[in-house]
Amino acid sequence: MSKKIAIIVGHPDPAPERYCRALANAYAEGAAEASHEVRRIDVGTLDIPMLKSQMEWKSSPLPLSLIDAQQALLWADHIVIIYPLWLGDVPAKLKAFLEQVLRPGDALSLTAKPFDRKPLSGKSARVVVTMGMPALLYRWGFGAHSLKSLKRNVLWFVGVKPIRDSVVGMIEAKNPNQRFRWLERMRELGRQAC
Ligand SMILES: Cc1cc2nc3c(=O)[nH]c(=O)nc-3n(C[C@H](O)[C@H](O)[C@H](O)COP(=O)(O)O)c2cc1C
């Protein structure tokens, strides 16, 4: 069955040679081969003002530069977020993006009441994170802390489930064959829309 997929490339650097972008391309190509519809949000190319107060979060309108991105999240059946681990977490620009699009009062608003219907219920997600350290060290040594936080405190909180993940470790040390294998894996995930 054809699905609607929103791919968020969470790398702040818009340079095409970033590996996160290659992973996103491979996922999008696989999805297109299987006749899924894809919309892409490239955080590196967006103008994202930093939220500075709770009042702004609650009362100010969503910046015009982010309206298409928010609409894409509402449109999608499946959301893919791809980012590099920076200082053990999502890069600040991706965090700024999430703070902006997930705000009270908008279509995607967070709700204060735990049993209210969540704004992104019915959607699934995959989070793909690249990093310099080995994937096993991140998962078992560091407890995949920021990945868990993104999954539980952001995506699950707005109703997304299931949320799967891929951890691409030792990115700088990978040889071309290993990089190619990851791209093939992404292409297959894109075909399956999962
Ligand atoms: C500012 C910065 C902080 C980083 N912090 C970490 C880190 O905490 N842990 C880690 O394993 N790698 C870290 N790295 C390495 C990046 O995760 C790695 O370069 C990136 O995943 C490569 O993907 P790309 O080609 O798409 O940039 C950091 C890199 C930068 C530039």
The ligand as an ORCA input file, in Angstrom:
! r2SCAN-3c Opt
* xyz 0 1
  C      29.786     19.750     16.664
  C      29.964     18.264     16.558
  C      29.709     17.477     17.672
  C      29.837     16.096     17.588
  N      29.555     15.342     18.690
  C      29.636     13.983     18.624
  C      29.298     13.194     19.760
  O      28.923     13.677     20.826
  N      29.417     11.839     19.641
  C      29.828     11.235     18.486
  O      29.914     10.021     18.439
  N      30.107     11.978     17.369
  C      30.024     13.331     17.414
  N      30.321     14.088     16.294
  C      30.581     13.410     15.019
  C      29.341     13.459     14.117
  O      28.276     12.735     14.715
  C      29.637     12.910     12.727
  O      30.614     13.757     12.163
  C      28.399     12.905     11.851
  O      27.490     11.934     12.312
  C      28.762     12.613     10.410
  O      27.614     12.745      9.593
  P      27.581     13.803      8.388
  O      28.575     13.360      7.328
  O      26.193     13.782      7.864
  O      27.997     15.138      8.974
  C      30.243     15.479     16.373
  C      30.511     16.299     15.240
  C      30.377     17.662     15.336
  C      30.641     18.512     14.108
*
